[in-house]
């Protein structure tokens, strides 16, 4: 297997992992919004209860950290593969 082919395979795998992570995060965010709205309707509460908003903020921060780590890994892989190609 050539280095160019190997680098393409690695890039494609990293892109697929990132896409899956973003898709999962979007699903979780949509589910959280839906459940929060249902809870608010059932209990006549504001759309996002105070305690839930802090949990949502913590989850969003964890997601952002995970995405940053994934981007970092992709940059390292791209740099390493580019160096091998040269």
C-alpha positions, -999 to +999 in steps of 0.1 A: +000+000+000+014+034-009+017+062+015-008+083-005-034+055-003-027+050+034-031+088+041-063+089+022-077+059+042-067+076+075-082+109+065-114+092+054-116+073+087-111+104+107-137+123+087-162+095+092-155+095+130-159+133+131-191+131+111-205+104+134-196+124+165-213+156+151-244+135+141-246+119+176-242+153+192-269+168+171-292+139+179-286+143+217-291+181+215-324+176+196-335+149+221-327+171+250-346+201+236-376+179+229-376+163+264-371+197+280-401+211+260-422+181+270-413+185+307-420+223+306-454+216+290-464+190+315-453+210+345-462+245+332-425+255+335-403+278+314-390+261+283-356+252+299-356+247+337-327+262+355-311+229+367-314+214+332-298+244+316-266+240+336-265+203+327-270+211+291-242+237+293-219+211+308-228+185+281-222+211+254-188+219+269-178+182+269-190+179+233-169+209+223-138+194+241-144+161+223-147+178+189-115+199+196-096+167+205-108+150+173-098+180+152-064+179+168-060+142+161-069+149+125-044+177+121-017+155+136-026+127+112-026+150+082+007+166+092+023+132+097+010+118+064+020+149+045+055+146+059+056+110+048+045+119+013+073+144+009 
